[in-house]
Structure formats: C-alpha cells, structure tokens
Amino acid sequence: MPAELARLRDWLQAADGLLITAGAGMGIDSGLPDFRGPGGFWGVYPALGRARIAFESIANPAAFARDPELAWGFYGHRLDLYRRTVPHEGFALLLALGEKLKHGAQVFTSNVDGQFQTAGFAAEQVCEVHGSIHYLQCTMGCREKIWPADSFVPDLDNDNCRLRNPPPSCPHCGALARPNILMFGDWEWIERRTALQYRQLQTWLAKVERPLCIEIGAGSNIPTVRRFSEEHAWRLVRINPGEPDVPDAQSGLSLALGGLAGIKALNAALAA
C-alpha cells in the first residue's frame, strides 16, 4: 500500500482536474440507508414489506397513478430524510482537494439526495444522472416543466408509509406532481435538467487533460457510474468495500473501504 499511495501522490501532482463519481455507497456514512444492506429495502420500509411491495414497484411512475398517497409516503419520507441529513466529512475533504487543481472538481452521481450541493459543491459542479428528489415534475408531462420541491413539506404516517397531507400538484395544470427522478420503467421522466448538467460536465471534461477520478460506493448492479469513471478517468481510484477492482492496475487503484474511510485514507496519504 505505501507504494500505491506514493503513486497516488504522483497522480495528484500531475492531474489538472478532479472527477468525483459516486453511487449509493457515498451516503451510507451520512446515515442514509442502503437498500442492499442488512434487512434490505423492506427493513427500511417495513410497511411496504408487509404489503410485499418491492422497491421496483414503488420507485415506479405507475405507483403514482395507482396509489398517490403510498407513492408519496415513500418519496416524502426520502425527501424529508435527505433534507435533514448532514453530509459526512468526506464531502468537504473532496471539495478541498478539488480546489487545489487547475480546473477544480466536477461530480457525476447516480444519487438523487442532493448531498453534494448541501456539502458546498456549486450547482454547476454536479451532474445528477438520475435526477433529484429536490425537484418536481407533472405526472402528465405538462409543458416539460421542472420546479423546486422547496414548498412541499410532507406530513407522513411512517408506520403505514402514507402521505397524510395533500400531495404536490403541478402549478400549470393542477395534476399530481412527482419527483424529477428517473424511476424503474420510466418513460415519463423529464430529463431536461439532467441533460443540461451533463452538457456542462462534458464541457469541463473537454478542457481537462488529466482528470483524476475518485469513485466512491458505485456498484456493478447498476453500472452507470462505474462505466462513466472508466471511460473518462485519466487515473482511477475506486473506493468500494465489496467491488473495488479496477480494469487496469497500472492506471487504477483499489481501496476496499467504505466511502468516508476511503476518502480519509486518501487524504492522509496525500498529506503525508
């Protein structure tokens, strides 16, 4: 490991930009649930477990048509949780690391929780490839509009995973609103906001010659983040306790650690 960390210091000295890529494992140390961890999805939402409702069924646009109060019970709980969650120290360490490089840092994440922005990353630094729970859209696709969810405060019956107050509605046509998140079986997602973020990221990548990619908690089950890292990294550091392997050991470094522990280990090595 000392030789690998010395190599990492060389990479950082040569890098001109920091590409941070993150999956669900990034939020675990902030206290956010991992649906694939012990107890799984139904361990986090026992009411859905009692009803035998799978994650793929509730995280689905059809759920809003079938039972809006149940669908918003699930997403309202997540919205409230993400609003209350304080990002762990690793976010600040990555932000500070990016500030040392010529072209700064950019983020590519499959997470919809908004934790990077809460931690101090500018909006234009973050590409949320699956959208964000902090934005809404009309379930009818009205006008292709996306708007902030700031004014919606869910009143929840968490024992039954149901929304007690009226769900948010489209300000243009009055129809039911839903999170601007790419769900399972989702042909209704309005991707305009994410597409703009992606174009901003591509503009940044076009001017960075040696992007050092630090990938945190991105699994292979939904490989979007891992593929992006491998396609765009000049050098890749993969932090993942269960799937740390990199395609090329000469241009990649594996850390079989959780997100915060891995970021701290990198920071300590670079400061040594």
Buried (B, 14 or more C-beta within 10 A) or exposed (E): EEEEBEEBBEBBEEBBBBBBBBBBBBBBBBEBBBBEEEEBBBEBBBBBBEBEBEBEBBBBBBBBEEBBBBBBBBBBBBBBBBBEBEBBBBBEBBBEBBEEBEBBBBBBBBBBBBBBBBBEBEEEBBBBBBBBBBBBBBBBBBEEBBBEBEEBEBEBBEEBBBBEEEBBBBBEEEEBBBBBBBBBEBEBBBBEBBEEBBEBBEEBBEEBEBBBBBBBBBBEEEBBBBEBBBEBBBBBBBBBBEBBEBEEEEEBBBBBBBBBBBBBBBBEBBEE
